[in-house]
Amino acid sequence: TNFHGVVVYEMQGNLPVERTQFTYTTMISSFALVARVGEERSIFFGLASPPRIDICGIDGKRKETLQFSPEMEGVPIQLDVNGQFLVALTQKNVIKLWDVSRRQPKEVVKHR
């Protein structure tokens, strides 16, 4: 199994300060980002095999998984969080939007 190191930094003024680090055993296909959802921080990983988004705590422990259909939707290649919403763009030009403000993410929009 390949391990991939993840290091999370937090900005304090103009300086990045290491917050945590851990290993992740699945290849990350797009990128990871940290967002504050309510009082909790989450990291969103776009993964290629199988296509999905893992929602993890700041310690790297998976809390939730958002599945993608490889044939219909493809692999998530870009992620962004704005307020309470997570948006994903896939390699097949599908845009999916979730409300991640609650413990269980709710899909809001899925559009091509």
VOPAGU-2260 file (C-alpha; in pm, 1 decimal, decimal comma):
REM VOPAGU-2260
SITE   aa  ch    i         X         Y         Z
SITE  THR   A    0       0,0       0,0       0,0
SITE  ASN   A    1     122,7     348,5     -82,7
SITE  PHE   A    2     101,7     609,7     189,5
SITE  HIS   A    3      63,0     978,5     115,3
SITE  GLY   A    4     165,3    1235,6     371,8
SITE  VAL   A    5     -75,2    1515,1     452,8
SITE  VAL   A    6      33,8    1821,8     648,9
SITE  VAL   A    7    -222,6    2079,7     759,3
SITE  TYR   A    8    -105,9    2434,9     826,5
SITE  GLU   A    9    -295,7    2715,1     992,1
SITE  MET   A   10    -217,3    3079,7     924,7
SITE  GLN   A   11    -130,3    3283,5    1230,1
SITE  GLY   A   12     -89,1    3635,3    1103,4
SITE  ASN   A   13     136,5    3602,2     798,2
SITE  LEU   A   14     303,6    3280,8     912,9
SITE  PRO   A   15     193,3    2922,2     842,3
SITE  VAL   A   16     204,2    2705,9    1155,1
SITE  GLU   A   17     181,6    2327,7    1128,9
SITE  ARG   A   18    -147,1    2215,4    1285,6
SITE  THR   A   19    -133,0    1839,5    1227,5
SITE  GLN   A   20       5,2    1573,0     995,8
SITE  PHE   A   21     -98,6    1219,4     908,5
SITE  THR   A   22     -70,8     958,7     634,3
SITE  TYR   A   23    -349,6     875,7     391,8
SITE  THR   A   24    -350,9     539,2     216,5
SITE  THR   A   25    -554,5     635,1     -90,1
SITE  MET   A   26    -422,0     834,4    -386,5
SITE  ILE   A   27    -567,4    1185,4    -383,3
SITE  SER   A   28    -676,6    1272,6    -739,1
SITE  SER   A   29    -752,7    1641,0    -710,0
SITE  PHE   A   30    -654,7    1828,2    -398,9
SITE  ALA   A   31    -746,6    1869,4     -36,4
SITE  LEU   A   32    -865,4    2178,0     140,1
SITE  VAL   A   33    -961,5    2267,6     492,1
SITE  ALA   A   34   -1282,1    2449,5     568,5
SITE  ARG   A   35   -1464,5    2548,9     880,7
SITE  VAL   A   36   -1814,8    2404,6     878,6
SITE  GLY   A   37   -1994,2    2539,7    1182,8
SITE  GLU   A   38   -1749,3    2503,2    1471,8
SITE  GLU   A   39   -1580,4    2197,0    1323,5
SITE  ARG   A   40   -1300,9    2190,9    1066,9
SITE  SER   A   41   -1312,2    1939,4     786,3
SITE  ILE   A   42   -1075,5    1831,5     511,6
SITE  PHE   A   43   -1220,1    1732,3     174,5
SITE  PHE   A   44   -1024,0    1485,0     -41,6
SITE  GLY   A   45   -1113,3    1414,2    -405,4
SITE  LEU   A   46   -1020,2    1051,5    -478,3
SITE  ALA   A   47    -991,9     863,4    -806,4
SITE  SER   A   48   -1032,6     496,7    -720,0
SITE  PRO   A   49   -1315,1     451,8    -655,7
SITE  PRO   A   50   -1434,3     804,2    -744,1
SITE  ARG   A   51   -1548,0     972,5    -423,8
SITE  ILE   A   52   -1494,3    1258,9    -182,7
SITE  ASP   A   53   -1383,3    1167,4     167,7
SITE  ILE   A   54   -1476,7    1414,6     438,2
SITE  CYS   A   55   -1227,5    1385,8     720,4
SITE  GLY   A   56   -1166,1    1554,0    1050,2
SITE  ILE   A   57    -857,1    1763,9    1101,5
SITE  ASP   A   58    -685,8    1446,2    1230,1
SITE  GLY   A   59    -745,7    1262,2     900,4
SITE  LYS   A   60   -1013,7    1024,3    1029,4
SITE  ARG   A   61   -1286,7     973,7     770,7
SITE  LYS   A   62   -1628,2    1096,1     886,0
SITE  GLU   A   63   -1827,7    1065,4     563,9
SITE  THR   A   64   -1792,0     955,6     201,8
SITE  LEU   A   65   -1967,5    1107,8    -100,7
SITE  GLN   A   66   -1976,4     853,3    -384,2
SITE  PHE   A   67   -1955,0     923,5    -758,4
SITE  SER   A   68   -2062,2     702,3   -1048,0
SITE  PRO   A   69   -1746,1     639,1   -1256,5
SITE  GLU   A   70   -1943,2     593,0   -1580,7
SITE  MET   A   71   -2190,5     879,6   -1542,8
SITE  GLU   A   72   -2006,4    1138,7   -1331,2
SITE  GLY   A   73   -1635,5    1056,9   -1337,0
SITE  VAL   A   74   -1362,3    1151,0   -1092,1
SITE  PRO   A   75   -1384,3    1471,8    -885,2
SITE  ILE   A   76   -1103,6    1694,0   -1016,6
SITE  GLN   A   77   -1176,4    2021,1    -837,0
SITE  LEU   A   78   -1329,1    2099,0    -498,2
SITE  ASP   A   79   -1423,4    2423,7    -331,9
SITE  VAL   A   80   -1603,2    2522,6     -13,0
SITE  ASN   A   81   -1794,4    2846,9      23,8
SITE  GLY   A   82   -1968,0    2894,7     355,3
SITE  GLN   A   83   -2181,6    2587,4     415,7
SITE  PHE   A   84   -2155,1    2454,8      59,7
SITE  LEU   A   85   -1912,3    2208,8     -98,9
SITE  VAL   A   86   -1896,3    2202,3    -478,5
SITE  ALA   A   87   -1722,3    1942,2    -694,3
SITE  LEU   A   88   -1641,4    1942,5   -1065,0
SITE  THR   A   89   -1571,5    1606,5   -1228,1
SITE  GLN   A   90   -1367,3    1505,3   -1531,8
SITE  LYS   A   91   -1697,6    1449,8   -1717,4
SITE  ASN   A   92   -1806,5    1812,4   -1656,2
SITE  VAL   A   93   -2059,0    1726,9   -1386,9
SITE  ILE   A   94   -2104,9    1982,8   -1109,5
SITE  LYS   A   95   -2234,7    1858,6    -774,3
SITE  LEU   A   96   -2320,5    2077,9    -475,1
SITE  TRP   A   97   -2377,8    1972,8    -113,2
SITE  ASP   A   98   -2485,2    2154,3     199,8
SITE  VAL   A   99   -2219,8    2038,9     447,9
SITE  SER   A  100   -2340,3    2246,7     743,6
SITE  ARG   A  101   -2491,9    1941,2     911,0
SITE  ARG   A  102   -2342,2    1611,5    1020,0
SITE  GLN   A  103   -2490,2    1437,7     714,4
SITE  PRO   A  104   -2410,0    1628,6     389,0
SITE  LYS   A  105   -2715,5    1687,6     170,3
SITE  GLU   A  106   -2683,0    1705,3    -207,4
SITE  VAL   A  107   -2837,4    2029,8    -331,3
SITE  VAL   A  108   -2752,3    2043,0    -702,6
SITE  LYS   A  109   -2625,0    1793,0    -956,5
SITE  HIS   A  110   -2596,3    1936,8   -1304,7
SITE  ARG   A  111   -2403,6    1887,3   -1623,1
